[in-house]
Every structure is written in structure tokens, then in C-alpha cells.
Amino acid sequence: MLRFDEFAVALGGRTLVRLDGTVAAGKVLAVMGPSGAGKSSLLKAVAGLIGPPFVVSGRVLVGEEDITRLPVEARGVGLMFQDALLFPHMSVVGNVMFAVPRRVARSRGARREVAMGHLGRVAMAHLAEADPATLSGGERSRVALARTLAGAPRVLLLDEPFAALDQALKARTRDIVFRLAAEDGLPVVMVSHDPADAEAARAQVVEIRPCQEGEGS
Ligand SMILES: Nc1ncnc2c1ncn2[C@@H]1O[C@H](COP(=O)(O)OP(=O)(O)OP(=O)(O)O)[C@@H](O)[C@H]1O
């Protein structure tokens, strides 16, 4: 379970986002709101990827553990963006192997086996040796998902990961993402502009609105 306890992100003395509540294992919290409201900043704050000029307060807990001030690599947070950001100089399986933590598999052979398992889950094992540059958008997204899950996250954060895909591909890709997140018992926080994404995930929705000057703390 993921829990927000008066978790807030402020910029220039103004609160951009403030969040309280829980996201259960396998469930999705959809964060919606206008451009510039602070949705991406919220995800980055959970992942530990922002510093000044942003100020983070309150707590984020995964299970009973307060991760708010842990280093990025100790948080167990998997993050997926609109751009799959695959490493161009590695094969598909190389990209996924790179994410497998040493505590999960030490030898190269063992990491490859774990990576192939994740590629199988996203129906991409047959393209394990492919060059990422030759993949379609949907395939790239599935490899990005395999790579994220290979990192053995405890929480999944999605920053408009389906926005670049056409409607049919979008529906298929997001179904895989939500199914695997549920299988792995991962709480998901998803930033999206598309209400259909939230509907498909049967998500709890939180609307973020830009703070006015003088509002917040
Ligand atoms: N590095 C930075 N330094 C200062 N301000 C920033 C920085 N990055 C973002 N901002 C500002 O923080 C605010 C929130 O940005 P953020 O990207 O979180 O919004 P968003 O809701 O995700 O927008 P979008 O839907 O367009 O992606 C915006 O006003 C933006 O201009």
C-alpha cells in the first residue's frame, strides 16, 4: 500500500500539490489537472527526483516504511514516461537486464533469465535481440514496462505513458500495464489528461488545480 500523509510540493512559497490518502496494492490513483498544475512534479517528488527550487513536505509511505527522505535508488519506485527512453546502444533484452537489481540476480546469465521472464510478460520475448530503434511505439512502451518491472519496484508511477500512442494501441498497452501492476500488487499513481485512462484503470481520481498567488503555504 502507498500512503500520502499531508504530502505536499511547493514552489516559490506556494503549494502546487497537496495529497492525503492511500492507494492499495494493484489499484490506480489518477492525477488529472491542467498543464503546469504540478502533476509531474508530484511524481518526481515521490520518486525523489526533485530538489530546490521545489520544497517537499509531509510523508509518503510504502507499507509501513517512510520513503520521503530516502535516496532515489532505495525507494523502490518505478517510473514510466511518455517517452520509453530505451538505451539505443543496447538490445531489447540488454535494456531490461540493466534494470534487474543485483540482489535479484547476480550473474549475467541469471539477470538475462529474469529479463526474459519480464519480456515474456509483455509479449516481447521474440524481439529480445532487436535493436530498440527498430521497434514500433507500442513495442517500445512494452519494453519500457518490462524494464520498469524488472527493477522490482514496490510502487509504479506513470507520467502520461500512453499519450503518444494511437487509440487502439493505447487501449492495449494500458490494459497490459494495469494487469501486470495488479498481478505484482503494485499501487499505481498515473498522471493523465485522458479520462479514458482513469476509466480503464477503474482509478480513484484526484484533480489538481493551479494554486492562485497567496494560496497554500
Ligand atoms: N526546474 C524547475 N524550476 C522551476 N519551476 C519549474 C521547474 N520545473 C517545472 N517548474 C514549474 O512547476 C510547475 C509545475 O510543473 P509540472 O511539470 O509539474 O506541471 P504538470 O501539471 O505536470 O504540467 P503538464 O501537464 O504540462 O506536464 C509549472 O509552473 C512549471 O513551470
The ligand as an SDF file (V2000), in Angstrom:
LIG
                    3D

 31 33  0  0  0  0  0  0  0  0999 V2000
   13.0320   23.0330  -12.7050 N   0  0  0  0  0  0  0  0  0  0  0  0
   12.0500   23.8870  -12.4880 C   0  0  0  0  0  0  0  0  0  0  0  0
   12.2900   25.0650  -11.8900 N   0  0  0  0  0  0  0  0  0  0  0  0
   11.2950   25.9530  -11.6370 C   0  0  0  0  0  0  0  0  0  0  0  0
    9.9990   25.7360  -11.9350 N   0  0  0  0  0  0  0  0  0  0  0  0
    9.6990   24.5860  -12.5430 C   0  0  0  0  0  0  0  0  0  0  0  0
   10.6860   23.6040  -12.8470 C   0  0  0  0  0  0  0  0  0  0  0  0
   10.0660   22.5350  -13.4340 N   0  0  0  0  0  0  0  0  0  0  0  0
    8.7470   22.8510  -13.5010 C   0  0  0  0  0  0  0  0  0  0  0  0
    8.5260   24.0720  -12.9750 N   0  0  0  0  0  0  0  0  0  0  0  0
    7.2170   24.7310  -12.8120 C   0  0  0  0  0  0  0  0  0  0  0  0
    6.4810   23.9510  -11.8860 O   0  0  0  0  0  0  0  0  0  0  0  0
    5.0840   23.9760  -12.2050 C   0  0  0  0  0  0  0  0  0  0  0  0
    4.5420   22.5630  -12.2820 C   0  0  0  0  0  0  0  0  0  0  0  0
    5.1190   21.8780  -13.4190 O   0  0  0  0  0  0  0  0  0  0  0  0
    4.7370   20.3710  -13.7560 P   0  0  0  0  0  0  0  0  0  0  0  0
    5.5960   19.9660  -14.9060 O   0  0  0  0  0  0  0  0  0  0  0  0
    4.7930   19.5760  -12.5140 O   0  0  0  0  0  0  0  0  0  0  0  0
    3.2300   20.5340  -14.2240 O   0  0  0  0  0  0  0  0  0  0  0  0
    2.2670   19.4630  -14.9130 P   0  0  0  0  0  0  0  0  0  0  0  0
    0.9570   19.5710  -14.2160 O   0  0  0  0  0  0  0  0  0  0  0  0
    2.9170   18.1330  -14.9330 O   0  0  0  0  0  0  0  0  0  0  0  0
    2.1620   20.0410  -16.3910 O   0  0  0  0  0  0  0  0  0  0  0  0
    1.9590   19.2730  -17.8080 P   0  0  0  0  0  0  0  0  0  0  0  0
    0.5720   18.6980  -17.7820 O   0  0  0  0  0  0  0  0  0  0  0  0
    2.1010   20.3760  -18.8020 O   0  0  0  0  0  0  0  0  0  0  0  0
    3.0510   18.2450  -17.9070 O   0  0  0  0  0  0  0  0  0  0  0  0
    4.9630   24.7720  -13.5030 C   0  0  0  0  0  0  0  0  0  0  0  0
    4.5670   26.0670  -13.1650 O   0  0  0  0  0  0  0  0  0  0  0  0
    6.3650   24.7560  -14.0690 C   0  0  0  0  0  0  0  0  0  0  0  0
    6.6010   25.9100  -14.8350 O   0  0  0  0  0  0  0  0  0  0  0  0
  1  2  1  0
  2  3  1  0
  2  7  2  0
  3  4  2  0
  4  5  1  0
  5  6  2  0
  6  7  1  0
  6 10  1  0
  7  8  1  0
  8  9  2  0
  9 10  1  0
 10 11  1  0
 11 12  1  0
 11 30  1  0
 12 13  1  0
 13 14  1  0
 13 28  1  0
 14 15  1  0
 15 16  1  0
 16 17  2  0
 16 18  1  0
 16 19  1  0
 19 20  1  0
 20 21  2  0
 20 22  1  0
 20 23  1  0
 23 24  1  0
 24 25  2  0
 24 26  1  0
 24 27  1  0
 28 29  1  0
 28 30  1  0
 30 31  1  0
M  END
$$$$
